[in-house]
Amino acid sequence: MSIWRCASHAISRAASPGQGGGNLPYFLDSNVLIGYYFHVADTWGTEATDVFEDPEPNHSSTGVWAECFGDGTGGRCHTIQQNLGREFRRAIAHLKRAGSTETLLAEAESRGWKIVPLLGNVAELCRGQPAAAQKTLLAVKERYEELCRQRRCVLEDRKVLALHARAEPYREIWKRFSAAIEDYDDCEVLLDAHHVAATIDGMVLYTGDYRHIIVNRELILSETNLHDVRYLGDRIGGRPPA
């Protein structure tokens, strides 16, 4: 198997198959956009991709986009990219020091690296072949970064992801939300979702935030035009609250 085929195989094996949706438009929180963007190296990658790639229309807000991407060079995604690049460099350096894939995987798991799924598949494909593992890991890094660039292009396609701006402060709703939800940014996202749902029927908010949003689902549905609020952890097989 060629190095490029190994790289593609390692990345594809780290992803799980998706499932269909419920034929309703989605408002996507930042953890959905980030999970889709980084996929196999993100906690919510599989679930976020499953939601994003549903045939249902995808919506979000300029505020959520700014949180993810800033002005194009900043935001949470820039920080994540830097961290992933650092993990790849340290992994390659480990193999260059004649470390085995087994010791590399053990170190990555102990440090909580996000690229562990990729490293695990490289280790399985190149067991007992340190030279091959190093070449494959370099190819995996290059291939993964290319896939991220492709996904960024998809996210920037407004036919795929519609972004909505909000000027209305919704002060009364804000007061009720801020009394129950301690995270300021989450309150803003909820107002963004409400604003979009006011003009698009059946809007479903998807989020990975259990502690601030999902636990307040009844309050949110009673105060907004949202049709439903759904947790990414319930998307494929269920997952403990994060």
N, C-alpha and C positions, 0 to 999 in steps of 0.2 A: 504494500500500500504506500502511495507517495506521501510526502510530508504534508502537502496541501489537503489530500484526502483525509489523512489522520487528523489534521487540524479541524476540518469541517465535521468529521465524525465526533471528535471530542466535544465540540460546541453543541452539536445537535443532540448528543446523548445526555447533555446536561439539562435539556428542556423536556418538559412533559407535554403530552397532547392536551388540546383545549376542549372546550365544550361550547354548545350554542347558548344564545342569550334568550331574553324574554320579549323581543320585538318592541322595545321602548327606547326612547332617546336617553343617552347617558350624559350626566355632568361628571367630569373626571377630576378628582382631587389630585394634588401633587404627587402622592405616592403611586398613583396609577401611571402618570406620565413618566415618572422616574423609573418605575418598575419596567415599563415597556422599553424605555430607552436602553437600560443596562441589562435587562432580561436575565440571563443565567448568572450574572454576578450581583443580583439584587434579591433581597429577601422576598419581595412580592413579584419577582419577575414573571413566573409562570402564570399566576392569577391575573396580573395586570395585562399581560399580553393576550390572555384569553378574553378579557373584557374589551380591550382596545380593538382587537381584530374581529369582534362580533360585527354582523352586518348593520347593527343599530347605529344611528348617527351619534357621533362623538362631539361633545361640547365641553368647553372650560372657560376660564376667565383670563383677562389680561393680568389680574393679580396672581393667579395660580401660575401662569407662565413666567412672570417676573420672579416668583419664588424659585422656580426650577432653573431658569436660564438667565436671570438678570437682564442686562441690556444686550445680551448676546455673548458676553465674555465672562460673566459672573454666575451668581446663583448657586444653588445646591449641586447642580450637575457638574459644574466646573470643579468643585471641591472633590466630588466623588471620582471624577476622571483622574485627578491628581493622585488620589489614594490608590486607585486601581493600577495606575502606571507604576507607582512605587512598589506595589505588591508584585507585579510582573518582574520588575527589575531585581527585586530581592530573591524571587524564585529562580531566575536565571543565574544570578550570582551564586546561589546555593548549589546548583548543579555544576557550575564551573569549578567550584571548590571540591569537586569529586563527591559531592553528596548524592545519595541515592534518591530515587523518586519517593521511596518509603519515608526517609527522614525528612524530605521536603514536605510531604503531605502532613506528617506529624507536626512539624513546625507551623505550617499554615493553619492547621486546625487549632493548635494551642493559642495562636495569636488572633484567631477569629477573622482570617482573611476572607474577603468576599469572593475571591477567585478559586476557592476550594473545590467547587464542582468541576471546574475546568482542569485543575491540577489532578483531581482524582481520576478523571478519564485519561489524561496523559499518562499517569502512572500505570493504569491498567493496560493501555495500548503499548507502552514501552517498558514493561516490567523487565528488570535486569539488563537494560540497555541504556546506560546513562548518556552516551553520546547521542543516541537517537532521541532520547527524551529532551535533551537541550534543543536540538533542531526543531522538534515537534512543538515545544513550548514557544519558541520564537515565532513559528508559523501560526500557532494558536493566538498569540498576542496580536499579530498583524491582522489575522482574519477577524478576530473579535472586534478590534478597533474599527475595521472596515464595516462590519455589521452595525456597530453603533452609529457610524456616520450615516449609513443608509436609513436607520431608524430615526435619526434626527431630521433627515429630509422628509420622512413621512409625517413626523410631528409638525413640521413647518408647512405642510400642505393644508391650506384652509378648507379644501374640499373634504379632507379626511378628519380634521380637527378644527371646528369653528371656535374662535375666541370671541368673548363678549366683554365689553367694558361696562362698568357701572358707576354712575355718578350719584344716584339716590342713596342717602345714608340709612334709610329705614331705621330711624332712631328708636321707635318703640320696640321693634323686634330685637334690635341690638341690646336694649336694656334687659330684656327677658333672657336673651342668650348669655350675656356677660355675667348675669347673676348665677348661672348654672355651669357655664363652661369657662374654665380659667385661662385657656389659651386664646389670646387676642386674634392671632392669625386664623385659627379655626372658625371663630365667629365671623370673620370677614369672608372666608370661603363659603360659609353657609348663606350669608347674605348674597354673595355672587350667584350661588346656585338658585336661591329663591328668585332673584331678579330674572334669570334666564327662564325659569319655570313659569314665570308670570306670562310669558309670551309663547311658550312651547308646551303643549299638553303632554302629560305622561312622563315628565322628566324624573329620572332616577339618579340619585347621587351615589357614586361608588367611591369608597374610601378604605384605607387600611388603618385608619385611626379609630381604634375601639374605645380607648380610654376617654376621649373627649367628645367624639361624635356618635358612635354606635350606642353607647350607654344612654345617650340623650335622644335616642331616635323618636320616642313618642312626643317629646317637647318640640323637636324640629318639625315633625310632620304636622303638629297642631298649629305651628306659627308660620309655616311657609306654604308655597304652592307646589312643593315637591310631591310626586306620586309615591316615592319610596326612598329609603336610605338603606344601602346594602353594603355589607362588609366583604372585603376581598377574601378574608379567611374562610368564608362560607362558599366561595366560588367553586373550588375543586376539592371535594372530599372533606372540607372543614379543617380548621386549624385553631389552636388555642388563641385567645385574644392577645394582640401585640400592643 
